[in-house]
Amino acid sequence: MRDKVVLGVTLAIVLLLTLVIYGAIDSQRAVGISATTTEAMVVKGQTIYAQYCIQCHGPRGEGCIGPALNRPVWRPLTPDGVKNTAFDDGSHDFIKKVVSRGRASNQPGQQMPAWLNSEGGALNDEDIESVIAFIQLGSWDKTLEGAASASNLNEPLPAYAGFDD
């Protein structure tokens, strides 16, 4: 009986040590995966922003019809890569609600449409999270590269019936 207890305790200790070692290794792996996933989300968000948002919020997020999105308080890191002490922790939830549901504008006759699929929009939850990742972490310098108005600029304009070039 005593041998079984010793064996059980030994196996329990080995199992516990194995779980601790696995947890340490897995947490290091998760950081690398998280960074890669975040980078991919930012790139996808930039593409979605260029397709749906640039018309109202501007190519650099400066705002025009819609409000500015390049607000420093919405970015967790400063341009130097240092943690932003002025970062608004609630900005992610705020942006998600506005993008998902839409919002009345302070400009007469203008309203931001709801973009979430279940609200009648064109984006799913993953798309909206990607747009938020772009707004909070992306670079506003290359937004125009993905805009429809900036593509195929080297091709000739199409001919229209009734108009001479």
JOUR-V139554 format. One record per residue. N is the residue number from 1. RES is the residue in one letter. SS is DSSP state (helix for helix, strand for strand, loop for the rest). BURIAL is + if it has 24 or more other C-alpha atoms within 12 Angstrom, else -. D_LAST is the distance of its C-alpha to the last C-alpha in Angstrom with 2 decimals. Layout:
BEGIN
n = (N;N)
res = (RES;RES)
ss = (SS;SS)
burial = (BURIAL;BURIAL)
d_last = (D_LAST;D_LAST)
END
This chain:
BEGIN
n = (1;2;3;4;5;6;7;8;9;10;11;12;13;14;15;16;17;18;19;20;21;22;23;24;25;26;27;28;29;30;31;32;33;34;35;36;37;38;39;40;41;42;43;44;45;46;47;48;49;50;51;52;53;54;55;56;57;58;59;60;61;62;63;64;65;66;67;68;69;70;71;72;73;74;75;76;77;78;79;80;81;82;83;84;85;86;87;88;89;90;91;92;93;94;95;96;97;98;99;100;101;102;103;104;105;106;107;108;109;110;111;112;113;114;115;116;117;118;119;120;121;122;123;124;125;126;127;128;129;130;131;132;133;134;135;136;137;138;139;140;141;142;143;144;145;146;147;148;149;150;151;152;153;154;155;156;157;158;159;160;161;162;163;164;165)
res = (M;R;D;K;V;V;L;G;V;T;L;A;I;V;L;L;L;T;L;V;I;Y;G;A;I;D;S;Q;R;A;V;G;I;S;A;T;T;T;E;A;M;V;V;K;G;Q;T;I;Y;A;Q;Y;C;I;Q;C;H;G;P;R;G;E;G;C;I;G;P;A;L;N;R;P;V;W;R;P;L;T;P;D;G;V;K;N;T;A;F;D;D;G;S;H;D;F;I;K;K;V;V;S;R;G;R;A;S;N;Q;P;G;Q;Q;M;P;A;W;L;N;S;E;G;G;A;L;N;D;E;D;I;E;S;V;I;A;F;I;Q;L;G;S;W;D;K;T;L;E;G;A;A;S;A;S;N;L;N;E;P;L;P;A;Y;A;G;F;D;D)
ss = (loop;helix;helix;helix;helix;helix;helix;helix;helix;helix;helix;helix;helix;helix;helix;helix;helix;helix;helix;helix;helix;helix;helix;helix;helix;helix;helix;helix;helix;helix;helix;helix;helix;helix;helix;helix;helix;helix;helix;helix;helix;helix;helix;helix;helix;helix;helix;helix;helix;helix;helix;helix;helix;helix;helix;helix;helix;loop;loop;loop;loop;loop;loop;loop;loop;loop;loop;loop;loop;loop;loop;helix;helix;helix;loop;loop;strand;loop;loop;loop;loop;loop;strand;loop;loop;loop;loop;loop;loop;loop;helix;helix;helix;helix;helix;helix;helix;helix;helix;helix;helix;loop;strand;strand;loop;loop;loop;loop;loop;loop;strand;strand;loop;loop;loop;strand;helix;helix;helix;loop;loop;loop;strand;loop;helix;helix;helix;helix;helix;helix;helix;helix;helix;helix;helix;helix;helix;loop;loop;helix;helix;helix;helix;helix;helix;helix;loop;helix;helix;helix;loop;loop;loop;loop;loop;loop;loop;loop;loop;loop;loop;loop;loop;loop;loop)
burial = (-;-;-;-;-;-;-;-;-;-;-;-;-;-;-;-;-;-;-;-;-;-;-;-;-;-;-;-;-;-;-;-;-;-;-;-;-;+;-;-;+;+;+;+;+;+;+;+;+;+;+;+;+;+;+;+;+;+;+;+;+;-;-;-;-;+;+;-;+;+;+;-;-;+;+;+;-;-;-;-;-;-;-;-;-;-;-;-;-;-;-;+;-;-;+;+;-;+;+;+;+;-;-;-;-;-;-;-;-;-;-;+;+;+;+;+;-;-;-;-;-;-;+;-;-;+;+;+;+;+;+;+;+;+;+;+;+;+;+;+;-;-;+;+;+;+;+;-;-;-;-;-;-;-;-;-;-;-;-;-;-;-;-;-;-)
d_last = (98.97;98.55;96.53;94.04;93.54;93.00;90.54;88.66;88.45;87.32;84.57;83.44;83.23;81.30;78.84;78.41;77.79;75.26;73.33;73.39;72.10;69.38;68.33;68.03;65.97;63.73;62.98;61.78;59.54;58.12;56.90;54.80;53.39;52.67;50.71;48.63;48.04;47.08;44.58;42.97;42.90;41.20;38.42;38.00;38.16;35.40;33.10;34.12;33.74;30.16;29.40;31.34;32.57;30.13;28.24;31.45;33.61;31.15;30.44;33.78;35.73;35.86;35.25;32.90;33.16;35.94;38.76;38.86;39.91;40.54;43.98;46.62;49.26;47.34;47.44;50.75;50.25;49.41;46.71;49.68;50.63;53.72;54.76;53.37;56.40;54.29;52.77;53.04;54.66;53.51;49.81;49.18;50.70;48.94;45.47;46.25;47.36;44.36;41.81;43.81;44.53;41.88;42.85;42.43;40.44;41.69;38.41;38.64;37.05;36.20;38.05;37.78;37.79;40.50;39.22;42.36;42.32;45.54;44.08;41.02;38.75;36.93;39.21;42.69;45.45;44.61;40.96;42.20;44.75;42.04;39.98;43.22;43.95;40.57;41.11;44.63;44.38;40.79;38.77;36.06;34.47;32.55;31.54;27.80;27.90;28.46;26.08;23.30;20.86;21.87;21.54;19.07;17.44;17.03;14.95;11.16;9.71;10.02;7.81;9.03;10.59;10.01;6.55;3.78;0.00)
END
